[in-house]
Structure formats: structure tokens, C-alpha cells
């Protein structure tokens, strides 16, 4: 399974060139196998970005969510186990969304596709792929 970080989910859904060609191929293949996912926390993060005007869109956050899930990307819920793991993760920065997304990847044994340098450098065994490649 491939878990898309919030920005990677947006890039994939919107067909952005920010998602590297190799990453696009990996994501498309995972999608055809129903193995492409996004954390429910990403929708919270998108909503915060819209409210803070750091993400400008003509669509509502619900419409963005519907668009992402409408591509066939699986939405993974935030469970109690994921929430606990997110709090217990060591040596990861304090961004709550990143902690929840990393914990979701670990829980689902998924490869995390992200361009976040802090997550890419994080010393942990979770598999990662740089979304910009």
C-alpha cells in the first residue's frame, strides 16, 4: 500500500507536475491495485490550510475530499491505535498532521509518499518515497 501525504494526494488528484514522474507511475499502479490511500487527517489538514488561506481554492474542502476519494484513492480512518502511536513516535517533529500520517503508514505497513524533508530524513524504519521524484 502507498499512503499519500496531504500534498502528494493533492498533486496526484490535480495532475500537478510537482508529483514526480516516477511517483506518478508508482501511484497510478497502486491505484489500479486499490492500494493507494490517504489518511483522514489529510482532510483536516486541507481544511486548516483553506481556513488559514494558505491553500486557495474555488472548491469547498468537502468537494476537495470528494474529488480525491472519487479518483479511487482509499480513505484511511484515524483509529485510537493510530492516535496513540502518533503520540508515542520518537524523534519525529511536532507537526500533529505529520505524526498522524506517519503513524497511519506504520499501522498499515504502507510506504509513505511525501516531499516533506523532515519526514524523509526522519530516522525510522517506515518505508518512504520522495514524491518529487
N, C-alpha and C positions, 0 to 999 in steps of 0.2 A: 504494500500500500504506500502511496505517496500522499503526504499531508502538506498542503499548500499553506504557507504563511499568508497572512492577510494580503499583503501587496502582491504576492505571486498569484493568488486567487483572482484579484482584480486584473492583473496583467493578462492572465490566461483567458479570462472571460471576455475582456475587451479587445483581445488580439493585439496587445501592446508589444512593440519591439523591445521593450525593457526586459521581457522574458526572452532569454537567450534561445537560439535555435535548438541547441541540444536539449535544453529544458522543455521547450515546446514539444519536441519529439517524445521525450520521456512522459510528459503529462498527457499527451494525446493517446499514447499506448496504454497508460494506466486507466484513462477514461474508457477506452474500448473494453477493458477488462473489469470495469466497475471497481477500480482500485484507486481512484482519485478522490481525495477528501479535503474538507475544510472544517476547522473547528467552529463550533457555535460562538466561541469567544471572538472570532474574526468579525462577526456581525455586530457585536458590541463595540469592537474597536472601530469599525467603519462608522457606526452611528456617532461615536465620540468625535471622530475626525470631521464629520459633516457638521455637527453642532459647534465645534470649535473653528469651523471654516478653514480647516487645513486640507479638506477634500471638497472640492467644488463639483457639484453635480446637479443636473436638472431632474434627476430621479430621486425618489424618496429612498431611505435606507431599506425599507421593505421591498421596494422594486429592485434595488440592487441585489438583495438577498434572493429574491425570486429569479433574477437573471442568472446569478451564479449557480443556484441549485437547478435551474432549468437547463443548464448545459449537461446535466447528468452527474455533476460533482456531488459526492455524498456528504451530507452534513453530519458531523460527529457531535454528540451532545456533551455537555460538561457534567460529568458524574462526580459524586462525592469522592471516589478514589482518585480521580484526576485532580480535584481541588486540593486534596491532602498532599498528593505527590508534588504539586506545584509549589506548595509552601515549604516542602522538605528538600527541594532541589538545592544542592550545594554549588557554590562557585558560579552561579548564574546571576546576571544583573537583576535589578529590582522591578523592571517593567512587568506589571501583572499580566498583560496580554501575552507577552513572550513566555512567561513562566507557564501559563495555562496551555499555550500551544505546544511548548516543548514537552510538558507532561502528557499531553494528548498523544504526541508522536511516540513517546516511550510506552505508554499504556497499550497502544495499538500496534506496536512494533513496526511503525511506519518510518519511511525516510522523509525527513523534513526538507522541503524545498523552500529556500529562503535566500534573500540577498542581504539580510541583516548581518553585518560583520561581527557583531557581538555574539550572535548565535552560531555563526560559522566558526568562530575562534573558541567557543566555549569548550572546555575540557570535559567531555562526557562521551560515552560510547554510542549515543544516539546517532544513527546514520543521517547525514546531511548532504544536500546537493545545492551548489550555488546557483540560484535561479537566473543569474545574469549570463550564465554560460550556455 
